[in-house]
Amino acid sequence: MKNLTFLLVLVFIVTLCHSQEMAARWIGKNTMDLTARTNAVKDINNEVCAIIKIRTQQRGFSFDSHQIEKTEEKPDRAEIWVYTSWGIKKMTVMHPQFGVLRDFIFPENIEKECVYEMELITEREVTINSNPSGATLFIDNKPMGGTPVTRKLDYGEHIARLEYFGLSREQLIEVTAIGEGIIDLDFAKMIEAGKVVINTHTQQQTVINTPTQRSVNYNANIQQNNQLRIVVGDIYCRDGSFETNRTFSYSGKQAEGIVFYVDESGQHGWIVGLHEFQSSWSDEHIDTRLQNIDDDKPEEDMSGLSNTQSLDLFFRQHGLIQYLTKSVVSYLNNQWYIPSAGQLYSLSNVYNVVNPVFSIIGANDMSGWYWSSSEASKKEAYNVWISSGWATTENKKDELKVRLIKDF
């Protein structure tokens, strides 16, 4: 009877869910684990949380669900413990390198005081062939031996280099959670710095040729004019080029911002800068004479550049350089400006994509309230809670954070 009970404990519900760069395997309830009771954490309703123990060798994950109370990294166990209220149905997993696994649905009911187990998979076995065979392969500058080569690689983009009879050529490859995991490199075609992507539908590889004068962009799509599509999360560099969050570390370039909006052309949009400062908007008795924004529709104001230029001119004419544009003067010549309420709202819509990239480039991330350049009245202006997009008005004399943006 004891053996039968033990066998029942080992029967788990196993579910696999994946994004392009991350997979989650649900293992299930561990009835033998009493950690949720011995290490009890209570939720806002004063009830003992369940614990979801996530197995992973990686660090830097964050989790999005309003029912999560606490997370703890346990490097000695290669686990992350997520304390959550009972009844939670799903959660989103985010990582600055491996991207977003959105709305992972738990396949069983989460009960209070219970422990559940799941695994985050961020690598897979990949076989890399080359034509001709026998070339020396390097992945991200690490020697892998002569092709064909089979190795475990992290999901995402890597720089593959082949060396053959004194010649050296590179190509960007992408490893995803979908497909057979076979990548074929053609040494001759690597002259054009192509990008190999495991096709998510045919489970075959596709070669996308890219212009050599520009860095390859993550999830790039070729336009009719053969230009690469810039995407949200790409890194804007001081030399005016764009790098992905994977190619940036190899580029030797200096970051100036992160793309948070791209129009339909894939070539134009907005960049949020890396520098942040605190400032009051103005004195509450100063009427800057900007067009006041409709209280019901602050998100429709997309006029950050003209707002900033008008404010700067007004403050200069009246000797009020201590206010909102005081730290913008040196940036205006390079067309950096204070975003409008609508532009901050657009940034909040991709917050979970953009914010993790700040840590990749060694910059401070964004959190809390930010001034917009949108004026509400003589006494108030709009500010936005950046992670949710909630816009409200604030007395102009109050000090809030300011983060500049730029068009491209």
N, C-alpha and C positions, 0 to 999 in steps of 0.2 A: 504493500500500500504506500509505503514511504517512497519507493522507487517510482511508482505511478505519479505521485504528487510532484516529485522532482521533475519528471518528464513534462508534466503539464506546465510547469513554470517556464520551461525552455521553449514552449510553443509561442512564438511571437507573430504578430502581424507585420509583414514586411512589405513596404510600399516604396517605390522609387519615383522621385519627381526631380526634374532637372531643368536648368536654364542652359544657355549656351556655355557658361563657364563655371557652373557649379551644379552638383547633384546632391539631393538629400534622400537618404534611405531611412524610412521609419522602421524601428525595431519593435517598439511597443512597451506595454507596462511591465515593469520588473517588480513582481509581488514580493520578492525577497529583500528588496531594498527599502529600508525604513528611514532614509536620510531626510525625507520631507517632514518627518515627525521629530527626529532627533535634532535637526538643524532648522527648526520651524521659522518661517518668515510669514508674517500676516499681511494680507492685502488691505485695501482701503475699507473693506467691509468687516475687517477684524477676523477674517477666516484664514486658516492655514493654507498656504499656497501649495500647489503641485510643483514638482521640479522636473524639467525636461533636461536630461543630461545628454549633451551633444558631443559626440566623438569627433575630434579633428586634431590634426597636427599643426594647423595654421592658427595665427592670432590676428586680431584686428576686426573680427566680425561685430556687427551690430544688428539688433533685432527690432522690428517695428510692429508693435501691437499695443493698443491702449490697455490691455489686461496684463502686461508684463510689469512686475514690480521691481525686479532686480536681476542682474546677471553677474556671474563670477567666473573668471578664467581659472582653471585648475591645470597649470602646465605640467605638474607632476603626474597627473592622470591622463594628460592629453584630452581634456574635456572642457566644455563650457557648461555651466549650470545656469539654466534660465528658470527663475521663480515666477510663476504665473497663477492668476486666479483660475479657479475651476470653471469649466464650461467654455474655455477659449476654443475657437474653431480653426483659426489659421494665424500664421505670422509670416512676415517678410524678412528675409535674411539678406544682409548687405555686406559687401567687402570692397575696399578700395581697389583691389587687384582683380578679384574674381567676379565683380559685378553684383547684380541683384537677382535673387531668387524670390519672385514675388508671389505672395499669397499661397504659401505652402499649407495645404489643408490637412489637418490631422485626421487620420482614418479611424480614430476611435474617440470616445468621449474622454475628456480630461477631467479627472475627479480630484477633489481636494485631498491633501495629505498623501498623494501617491507619486511615485517616481516613474518616469517614462524615458525611453532611450531612443536616440536617433543618431545618424551619422551624416556629416557633411563631407562630400567627396569632391576634391579640388584637383585631382590628377587622374590620368588614365594612361594605359599602355598604348604607345603609338609606334607603328613601324614606318620608317622612312627609307624609301628606295631612291635611287638616283640613276639617271641615264647620262653618262655611262656608269655602270656599277663599279664599286671599289674606290670611289672618291672618299677623301677624308672629310668627315662631317663634324661641324662645330655647332652647338646650340647655345645661343647667348654667350658666345666666346668660350664655352667649355667643350673640350674634345670628347667626341663620342665614338671614334673609331671609324673603320671603313664601312661604307654602305654595302648591303642593307643593314640598318640598325634598328633594334627594338628597345625602347626605353620608356620609363614612366615620365611623363611631362605634365606640369601644371596646365590646367585649362587656360586658354587665352592666347595671346600672340607671343611669338618667339622669333628671334632672328636666326635663321639657318644659314650657315656658310659652308660651301663646298670648296675644297682645295684639290686640284687635279693637275698634275704635271706642271707645277709652278704657277698655275692660274688660280685666282681666288674670286669667287662670286657669292653674293648674298641674296637672300630672299626672305620676305616676311611670311611666316606660316601661322595658322591659327588652329589650336586644338580645342575642340568642343566636346560636349557630353554626348553628342549625337553622331551616328555614323559608325563606320567600321574601324576608324582610327588608322587608316593607311594614307600616307602622303607620298606622292611621287614628285620628285624634283628633276627637272630637265635642265642640265647644266647650260645648254645653249640659250634657253629662254631666260635664264636668270640674269642675263645682261640687262634686261629691261626692268629688273627689280620687281618681278611679279609677286602676287600674294596668293597663297594657296589656302582655300577655305574648304573644310569638309562640308559638303552640301547636305543640308538638313532634310532634303526630300529624297534625293536619289541615292544617298549614302555613298556618293563618289566625290572625287575632288575636282574643283574648278579652279582654273588659273585666271586671275584678273590682272591684266597688265596695267601698270601705273606710271604716270609721268615721273621721270627721274629728277626733275627740278623741285619737286615738293615731297615732303615726308608723307609716308603712308598713314592714312587715318583709319581708326578703328571702325569696323562695320562700313567701310567706304563703299560707295556706289558710283559707278562711272556715269557721267552725264553725257549728253549728246556731243558736247564740245570737248570730250575727253578730259574733263577736269574732275578731280576728286571731290566728293561731297564731304564737307566738314560737318561733324556731328556734335551734339551736346556732350560735354565732358572732355573734348579735346583741349589741349593746352596751347595757349597763345604765347609765343616766344618773343623776346626782345627784338629779334631780327625780322619780325613780321610773319614768320612761318608758323605752322601748326604741327604739333606732335600729339600722338596718342599717349594715354597714361602708361603705355608699355614701352613705346619707343623713346619717350622723353629721357629716361635714365641713360640711354646709350648715345643721345644726341650731343651732349656737352653744351647744350644751350641754356639760356637763362629764361625762366618763366616770368610772364607779366600778368597772366590772367587765365581764366577758364571759360570756355564757350558755354552759355546757358540758353541760347536761343538761336535757331537757324531757320531762315525762310525757305520757301519751296525750291529755290534755285540751288540750295546747298552751298552757296558761296558767300552769303551775307547773313549777318545777325548781330548778336550782342555778346560781349565778353565782360565778366565781372573781374575786377582787379584784386590784388593780393593785399593791398594796404588798407588799414582801417583806422579811424580816429573818432573821437567823441566831440560833439559840438551841440550848442543850442542852435535853433533854426534862425531866430532873430529875437529882438525884444517884442514882447506881446503888444506893444503900442505902436509898432512900426507897420504901416501898410505898404507892402512892397508892390502893390498894384498888379500882381499877376492875376490872370483869369482864375477865379475861384472854381474848384472842381465840384461837380454835383455830388452831394453827400451820399447818394445811393449808388454811384457808379465810379468810385475812385480808380477801379481797375481798368477803366477805359482810357485813362490819361497815359499816353505813350510819349509825351513830349519832354523827356528828361533833359535832352541837350539844349533845347530852346529855353526851358525853365531855368537851367543853370546859367546860361549866358545872360538871361534877363536879370536874375538875382545878382550875378557878379557885377553887372553894369550898375544896378541900383545901389548896391552896397558901396561900390567905389565912389559913385557920385555923392553919396551922403557920408563918406568917411566911416563906414561901418564894417571895416575889414575883419572884425573879431567874430563875425557870425558864420553862417553855414558854409560859405565858399572860401573861408580862410585857408583851408588846406588843399583847395582845388586849384588855386592860381597857377602853381607850377605844373599842373597836369593839363590845363585847358589848351595849351598850344598843341598838345598831343591828342586832343579831342576826348580826354577822359572827363566824365561829368557825373552829376548826382542823378541817380535813376528816379523816374517818376513812380507814382504808386502802382501804375499798371505794369511797369517794367520789373519792379520788385515782386509783384504778384506772379509774373511769368517765371522769375527766378525761383520762387517758392514751389512752383509746380514741378520743378526738376531738382529740388533740394536734395533728395536722396541719391541722385546721380552725381551732382556737382560737388556736394560738400566733402565726400570722401577723397576727392582728388586733391584737395588742399594739403592733406597730410602727405601725399605722394611727392609733392613738390616742396615740402617743408614750410608751408605757410599756415597761418592761423585759419581755422574754419570759421563758419558763420553761425551765430546763434542769437536769439533774442530780438529786440526791437531795433529797427533801422529807420532813420529819417528818409523820406522821399523828398523830391523837389516839388511835389504837388501841394499847393496852398489850399486850405479849406475856407479860411476867413481871415480877418485882420489879426485875430489872436491865435489861431490854430492852423496847423499843417498836418498832413497825413504821415503816419508811420505804419510799418508793416512788421508783423511777427513772421520772421523769415521762414521758419519751418512749416508754417501752416497757411500763410498767405492772408491771414486775418488783418484787415486794414482798419485803423481807427484814427481819430484825431487827437492831437496832443498840444498843450500850450507851447508856443514857440520858444519860450525862454528855457524849457527843460532840455537837458543834455541827453542825447541818444547817440547810438553808433551811426557812422556814415561809411558806406563802401561805394567806391566809384565804379562806373561801367564805361564801355567804349563800343562804338559801332565798328563792324568790319565788312 
